[in-house]
Amino acid sequence: MQEPDKEEYYSTLEYPEKIPEAVAPTPNDPPWSSPIAVGTWVSSVLLIVILPTLFLLPYAMTLNPPIVESSALVEFAKTDPTAVLLQILSIFPAHILTLVLAWLVVTRFRTFSFRKMLGWESGGISWWYYPAILIGFLAIAAAVSSFAPEQDNDLLRILRSSRSAVYIVAFLATFTAPLVEEIVYRGVLYSAFQRSVGVPAAFCLVTFLFALVHVPQYYPSYSTIFLLVLLSVSLTALRVKSKNLLPCIILHTLFNGFQSVILIIEPFLAKPDASPLPALIKQLLK
């Protein structure tokens, strides 16, 4: 007997709470397809790309003379402190819109529970996993930095632009970026991929896509990109082991939160030219 098309079945439900257990969706058998997952990811990337420009253009047009030439606008966006702040602030609405889109996809327009479809349980991950993974990652980062110091990149230039930029980046990195990124990558993308192409391929695809969108921000610092890939591998491995998204969100939040504290206190350290941790671990935003 041929197994029924689950997605078609879900779309015909009038009372989703009465779904038979045999066909009920789970985090590893979600009610959305891989094409929809990829569309969600593409939309999240476009929001991060487009909204900073929409925030920046009105400010550039108020200057005397207004900046309209594309190459001048690009340079202005990188060097003017107010322009940098406006672009960082645009990440807030980008994250909110991404969450709304992900919620619609995951719940299938309020048909299913958002938390149940993503996996909001520990999945057998004990509390000590988190500090152990974090300490191990920082040890590797310290070793990498001793052989390949971080090269200058766009994120470091943003952080140097003003202390206000540092505080906003730290807030985003701790309170919005981990949630949004994990829902998109280890939630929507991985859940759909592992069903359609299998766990190994899904693992590689999610790791690649996560690194891909961050590379422009850290290029040409190859050591930073290596650590970024390592972070994605760690988070995706946690998703595979736990079969839940919550442990990934917790680890990502702890990781970014720790770095945010270092960013904020760095100017007050005894040796301003020597951070207690390598700059390579400052992986903060999309």
KOLFIDO-354795 format. One record per residue (C-alpha): residue in three letters; x, y, z. Coordinates in nm, 3 decimals, padded with zeros to 5 digits. Layout:
BEGIN
+------+---------+---------+---------+
! resn !       u !       v !       w !
+------+---------+---------+---------+
!  Ala !       X !       Y !       Z !
...
+------+---------+---------+---------+
This chain:
BEGIN
+------+---------+---------+---------+
! resn !       u !       v !       w !
+------+---------+---------+---------+
!  Met !  00.000 !  00.000 !  00.000 !
!  Gln !  00.142 !  00.338 ! -00.102 !
!  Glu !  00.216 !  00.580 !  00.180 !
!  Pro ! -00.001 !  00.896 !  00.158 !
!  Asp !  00.157 !  01.231 !  00.073 !
!  Lys !  00.187 !  01.389 !  00.416 !
!  Glu !  00.207 !  01.749 !  00.299 !
!  Glu ! -00.107 !  01.703 !  00.091 !
!  Tyr ! -00.270 !  01.537 !  00.390 !
!  Tyr ! -00.179 !  01.827 !  00.621 !
!  Ser ! -00.331 !  02.081 !  00.381 !
!  Thr ! -00.671 !  01.908 !  00.399 !
!  Leu ! -00.693 !  01.895 !  00.778 !
!  Glu ! -00.980 !  02.069 !  00.949 !
!  Tyr ! -00.890 !  01.957 !  01.302 !
!  Pro ! -00.510 !  01.920 !  01.320 !
!  Glu ! -00.520 !  01.820 !  01.686 !
!  Lys ! -00.679 !  01.491 !  01.577 !
!  Ile ! -00.395 !  01.384 !  01.345 !
!  Pro ! -00.320 !  01.012 !  01.387 !
!  Glu !  00.018 !  00.955 !  01.553 !
!  Ala !  00.142 !  00.757 !  01.251 !
!  Val !  00.129 !  01.065 !  01.028 !
!  Ala !  00.177 !  01.342 !  01.285 !
!  Pro !  00.466 !  01.575 !  01.191 !
!  Thr !  00.778 !  01.596 !  01.408 !
!  Pro !  01.102 !  01.802 !  01.401 !
!  Asn !  01.258 !  01.529 !  01.185 !
!  Asp !  00.947 !  01.488 !  00.969 !
!  Pro !  00.825 !  01.846 !  00.937 !
!  Pro !  00.515 !  01.975 !  00.755 !
!  Trp !  00.725 !  02.180 !  00.510 !
!  Ser !  00.933 !  02.073 !  00.210 !
!  Ser !  01.295 !  02.140 !  00.115 !
!  Pro !  01.200 !  02.396 ! -00.156 !
!  Ile !  00.998 !  02.590 !  00.103 !
!  Ala !  01.292 !  02.569 !  00.345 !
!  Val !  01.532 !  02.704 !  00.082 !
!  Gly !  01.285 !  02.982 !  00.000 !
!  Thr !  01.275 !  03.077 !  00.369 !
!  Trp !  01.655 !  03.087 !  00.381 !
!  Val !  01.680 !  03.298 !  00.064 !
!  Ser !  01.421 !  03.541 !  00.204 !
!  Ser !  01.617 !  03.575 !  00.530 !
!  Val !  01.936 !  03.655 !  00.336 !
!  Leu !  01.760 !  03.909 !  00.114 !
!  Leu !  01.621 !  04.087 !  00.420 !
!  Ile !  01.971 !  04.119 !  00.565 !
!  Val !  02.099 !  04.256 !  00.232 !
!  Ile !  01.813 !  04.488 !  00.136 !
!  Leu !  01.704 !  04.648 !  00.465 !
!  Pro !  02.043 !  04.808 !  00.546 !
!  Thr !  02.030 !  04.983 !  00.209 !
!  Leu !  01.674 !  05.105 !  00.273 !
!  Phe !  01.784 !  05.244 !  00.608 !
!  Leu !  02.095 !  05.407 !  00.462 !
!  Leu !  01.959 !  05.578 !  00.148 !
!  Pro !  01.735 !  05.840 !  00.319 !
!  Tyr !  02.030 !  05.951 !  00.535 !
!  Ala !  02.265 !  05.966 !  00.234 !
!  Met !  02.013 !  06.180 !  00.045 !
!  Thr !  01.995 !  06.437 !  00.328 !
!  Leu !  02.364 !  06.521 !  00.300 !
!  Asn !  02.488 !  06.823 !  00.110 !
!  Pro !  02.558 !  06.720 ! -00.156 !
!  Pro !  02.358 !  06.396 ! -00.145 !
!  Ile !  02.547 !  06.074 ! -00.213 !
!  Val !  02.395 !  05.895 ! -00.509 !
!  Glu !  02.688 !  05.742 ! -00.696 !
!  Ser !  02.714 !  05.370 ! -00.613 !
!  Ser !  03.089 !  05.347 ! -00.543 !
!  Ala !  03.078 !  05.657 ! -00.322 !
!  Leu !  02.776 !  05.516 ! -00.139 !
!  Val !  02.959 !  05.190 ! -00.069 !
!  Glu !  03.258 !  05.374 !  00.076 !
!  Phe !  03.028 !  05.605 !  00.275 !
!  Ala !  02.844 !  05.304 !  00.418 !
!  Lys !  03.171 !  05.162 !  00.550 !
!  Thr !  03.327 !  05.478 !  00.693 !
!  Asp !  03.055 !  05.711 !  00.822 !
!  Pro !  02.971 !  05.620 !  01.187 !
!  Thr !  02.604 !  05.719 !  01.153 !
!  Ala !  02.572 !  05.517 !  00.831 !
!  Val !  02.723 !  05.215 !  01.006 !
!  Leu !  02.480 !  05.251 !  01.298 !
!  Leu !  02.180 !  05.275 !  01.066 !
!  Gln !  02.282 !  04.956 !  00.888 !
!  Ile !  02.325 !  04.771 !  01.217 !
!  Leu !  01.987 !  04.893 !  01.342 !
!  Ser !  01.825 !  04.757 !  01.025 !
!  Ile !  01.909 !  04.406 !  01.145 !
!  Phe !  01.634 !  04.434 !  01.410 !
!  Pro !  01.344 !  04.450 !  01.160 !
!  Ala !  01.522 !  04.196 !  00.938 !
!  His !  01.527 !  03.950 !  01.227 !
!  Ile !  01.166 !  04.020 !  01.319 !
!  Leu !  01.044 !  03.969 !  00.962 !
!  Thr !  01.248 !  03.649 !  00.936 !
!  Leu !  01.090 !  03.516 !  01.255 !
!  Val !  00.741 !  03.595 !  01.125 !
!  Leu !  00.813 !  03.414 !  00.798 !
!  Ala !  00.962 !  03.115 !  00.979 !
!  Trp !  00.663 !  03.101 !  01.213 !
!  Leu !  00.424 !  03.087 !  00.916 !
!  Val !  00.626 !  02.808 !  00.754 !
!  Val !  00.678 !  02.602 !  01.070 !
!  Thr !  00.319 !  02.628 !  01.194 !
!  Arg !  00.175 !  02.596 !  00.843 !
!  Phe ! -00.034 !  02.909 !  00.905 !
!  Arg ! -00.121 !  02.816 !  01.266 !
!  Thr ! -00.202 !  02.452 !  01.192 !
!  Phe !  00.078 !  02.315 !  01.413 !
!  Ser !  00.266 !  02.412 !  01.728 !
!  Phe !  00.576 !  02.621 !  01.657 !
!  Arg !  00.773 !  02.475 !  01.946 !
!  Lys !  00.674 !  02.114 !  01.879 !
!  Met !  00.763 !  02.134 !  01.512 !
!  Leu !  01.112 !  02.267 !  01.592 !
!  Gly !  01.183 !  02.054 !  01.898 !
!  Trp !  01.175 !  02.251 !  02.221 !
!  Glu !  01.319 !  01.984 !  02.453 !
!  Ser !  01.666 !  01.897 !  02.577 !
!  Gly !  01.681 !  01.580 !  02.371 !
!  Gly !  01.907 !  01.414 !  02.626 !
!  Ile !  02.161 !  01.699 !  02.628 !
!  Ser !  02.282 !  01.751 !  02.987 !
!  Trp !  02.374 !  02.096 !  03.118 !
!  Trp !  02.747 !  02.019 !  03.124 !
!  Tyr !  02.756 !  01.970 !  02.746 !
!  Tyr !  02.732 !  02.346 !  02.697 !
!  Pro !  03.033 !  02.462 !  02.902 !
!  Ala !  03.236 !  02.164 !  02.777 !
!  Ile !  03.172 !  02.250 !  02.411 !
!  Leu !  03.231 !  02.621 !  02.475 !
!  Ile !  03.562 !  02.563 !  02.653 !
!  Gly !  03.675 !  02.321 !  02.384 !
!  Phe !  03.590 !  02.570 !  02.111 !
!  Leu !  03.776 !  02.853 !  02.283 !
!  Ala !  04.083 !  02.630 !  02.325 !
!  Ile !  04.081 !  02.554 !  01.953 !
!  Ala !  04.033 !  02.925 !  01.875 !
!  Ala !  04.335 !  03.011 !  02.090 !
!  Ala !  04.546 !  02.752 !  01.909 !
!  Val !  04.435 !  02.871 !  01.566 !
!  Ser !  04.508 !  03.235 !  01.652 !
!  Ser !  04.865 !  03.151 !  01.749 !
!  Phe !  04.930 !  03.020 !  01.396 !
!  Ala !  04.701 !  03.244 !  01.191 !
!  Pro !  04.607 !  03.579 !  01.349 !
!  Glu !  04.282 !  03.733 !  01.240 !
!  Gln !  04.297 !  03.960 !  00.936 !
!  Asp !  04.108 !  04.288 !  00.915 !
!  Asn !  03.751 !  04.243 !  00.794 !
!  Asp !  03.416 !  04.420 !  00.769 !
!  Leu !  03.297 !  04.319 !  01.116 !
!  Leu !  03.610 !  04.453 !  01.284 !
!  Arg !  03.570 !  04.780 !  01.093 !
!  Ile !  03.211 !  04.804 !  01.217 !
!  Leu !  03.323 !  04.747 !  01.576 !
!  Arg !  03.590 !  05.016 !  01.543 !
!  Ser !  03.344 !  05.274 !  01.409 !
!  Ser !  03.196 !  05.364 !  01.751 !
!  Arg !  03.119 !  05.228 !  02.096 !
!  Ser !  02.749 !  05.254 !  02.012 !
!  Ala !  02.808 !  05.008 !  01.729 !
!  Val !  02.976 !  04.769 !  01.972 !
!  Tyr !  02.681 !  04.780 !  02.214 !
!  Ile !  02.421 !  04.727 !  01.941 !
!  Val !  02.619 !  04.442 !  01.784 !
!  Ala !  02.657 !  04.280 !  02.128 !
!  Phe !  02.283 !  04.304 !  02.189 !
!  Leu !  02.194 !  04.159 !  01.851 !
!  Ala !  02.453 !  03.885 !  01.884 !
!  Thr !  02.317 !  03.775 !  02.221 !
!  Phe !  01.942 !  03.823 !  02.202 !
!  Thr !  01.828 !  03.793 !  01.840 !
!  Ala !  02.092 !  03.640 !  01.611 !
!  Pro !  02.117 !  03.298 !  01.785 !
!  Leu !  01.739 !  03.251 !  01.785 !
!  Val !  01.687 !  03.363 !  01.425 !
!  Glu !  01.986 !  03.178 !  01.281 !
!  Glu !  01.907 !  02.852 !  01.459 !
!  Ile !  01.542 !  02.858 !  01.354 !
!  Val !  01.641 !  02.915 !  00.991 !
!  Tyr !  01.942 !  02.683 !  00.966 !
!  Arg !  01.909 !  02.402 !  01.219 !
!  Gly !  01.530 !  02.436 !  01.234 !
!  Val !  01.371 !  02.500 !  00.895 !
!  Leu !  01.658 !  02.397 !  00.665 !
!  Tyr !  01.802 !  02.096 !  00.848 !
!  Ser !  01.463 !  01.946 !  00.933 !
!  Ala !  01.357 !  01.947 !  00.568 !
!  Phe !  01.695 !  01.844 !  00.424 !
!  Gln !  01.751 !  01.545 !  00.651 !
!  Arg !  01.417 !  01.403 !  00.540 !
!  Ser !  01.471 !  01.460 !  00.168 !
!  Val !  01.846 !  01.388 !  00.125 !
!  Gly !  01.948 !  01.214 !  00.449 !
!  Val !  02.137 !  01.322 !  00.760 !
!  Pro !  02.495 !  01.334 !  00.620 !
!  Ala !  02.399 !  01.547 !  00.319 !
!  Ala !  02.177 !  01.770 !  00.535 !
!  Phe !  02.464 !  01.814 !  00.781 !
!  Cys !  02.699 !  01.929 !  00.503 !
!  Leu !  02.443 !  02.152 !  00.331 !
!  Val !  02.344 !  02.338 !  00.647 !
!  Thr !  02.708 !  02.385 !  00.750 !
!  Phe !  02.795 !  02.518 !  00.403 !
!  Leu !  02.500 !  02.759 !  00.382 !
!  Phe !  02.563 !  02.892 !  00.734 !
!  Ala !  02.927 !  02.962 !  00.648 !
!  Leu !  02.844 !  03.098 !  00.302 !
!  Val !  02.636 !  03.392 !  00.426 !
!  His !  02.905 !  03.488 !  00.680 !
!  Val !  03.208 !  03.471 !  00.451 !
!  Pro !  03.169 !  03.825 !  00.303 !
!  Gln !  03.175 !  03.968 !  00.655 !
!  Tyr !  03.501 !  03.794 !  00.755 !
!  Tyr !  03.692 !  03.767 !  00.426 !
!  Pro !  03.995 !  03.759 !  00.394 !
!  Ser !  04.039 !  03.626 !  00.750 !
!  Tyr !  04.055 !  03.255 !  00.667 !
!  Ser !  04.118 !  03.152 !  01.026 !
!  Thr !  03.795 !  03.325 !  01.130 !
!  Ile !  03.606 !  03.151 !  00.851 !
!  Phe !  03.751 !  02.817 !  00.966 !
!  Leu !  03.624 !  02.880 !  01.319 !
!  Leu !  03.287 !  02.984 !  01.182 !
!  Val !  03.261 !  02.650 !  00.999 !
!  Leu !  03.365 !  02.471 !  01.319 !
!  Leu !  03.089 !  02.651 !  01.509 !
!  Ser !  02.833 !  02.545 !  01.250 !
!  Val !  02.957 !  02.185 !  01.267 !
!  Ser !  02.921 !  02.188 !  01.647 !
!  Leu !  02.570 !  02.331 !  01.638 !
!  Thr !  02.451 !  02.097 !  01.364 !
!  Ala !  02.600 !  01.795 !  01.545 !
!  Leu !  02.403 !  01.900 !  01.853 !
!  Arg !  02.086 !  01.912 !  01.641 !
!  Val !  02.155 !  01.562 !  01.505 !
!  Lys !  02.225 !  01.416 !  01.848 !
!  Ser !  01.933 !  01.579 !  02.032 !
!  Lys !  01.677 !  01.575 !  01.747 !
!  Asn !  01.567 !  01.910 !  01.891 !
!  Leu !  01.646 !  02.273 !  01.816 !
!  Leu !  01.646 !  02.406 !  02.173 !
!  Pro !  01.999 !  02.283 !  02.261 !
!  Cys !  02.136 !  02.459 !  01.950 !
!  Ile !  01.973 !  02.787 !  02.054 !
!  Ile !  02.112 !  02.758 !  02.407 !
!  Leu !  02.469 !  02.686 !  02.292 !
!  His !  02.463 !  02.957 !  02.026 !
!  Thr !  02.331 !  03.211 !  02.277 !
!  Leu !  02.598 !  03.120 !  02.534 !
!  Phe !  02.869 !  03.139 !  02.269 !
!  Asn !  02.763 !  03.480 !  02.138 !
!  Gly !  02.685 !  03.612 !  02.486 !
!  Phe !  03.035 !  03.525 !  02.607 !
!  Gln !  03.191 !  03.704 !  02.311 !
!  Ser !  02.966 !  04.005 !  02.364 !
!  Val !  03.091 !  04.042 !  02.721 !
!  Ile !  03.450 !  04.029 !  02.595 !
!  Leu !  03.371 !  04.295 !  02.334 !
!  Ile !  03.222 !  04.530 !  02.592 !
!  Ile !  03.495 !  04.497 !  02.855 !
!  Glu !  03.789 !  04.489 !  02.611 !
!  Pro !  03.866 !  04.866 !  02.633 !
!  Phe !  03.890 !  04.841 !  03.012 !
!  Leu !  04.149 !  04.563 !  03.018 !
!  Ala !  04.497 !  04.633 !  03.147 !
!  Lys !  04.665 !  04.577 !  02.810 !
!  Pro !  04.460 !  04.735 !  02.531 !
!  Asp !  04.673 !  04.562 !  02.266 !
!  Ala !  04.618 !  04.213 !  02.406 !
!  Ser !  04.270 !  04.069 !  02.441 !
!  Pro !  04.234 !  03.779 !  02.690 !
!  Leu !  04.086 !  03.575 !  02.404 !
!  Pro !  04.175 !  03.575 !  02.035 !
!  Ala !  03.987 !  03.817 !  01.816 !
!  Leu !  03.909 !  03.521 !  01.593 !
!  Ile !  03.621 !  03.415 !  01.817 !
!  Lys !  03.427 !  03.736 !  01.754 !
!  Gln !  03.172 !  03.565 !  01.529 !
!  Leu !  02.863 !  03.762 !  01.612 !
!  Leu !  02.616 !  03.849 !  01.338 !
!  Lys !  02.473 !  03.750 !  00.995 !
+------+---------+---------+---------+
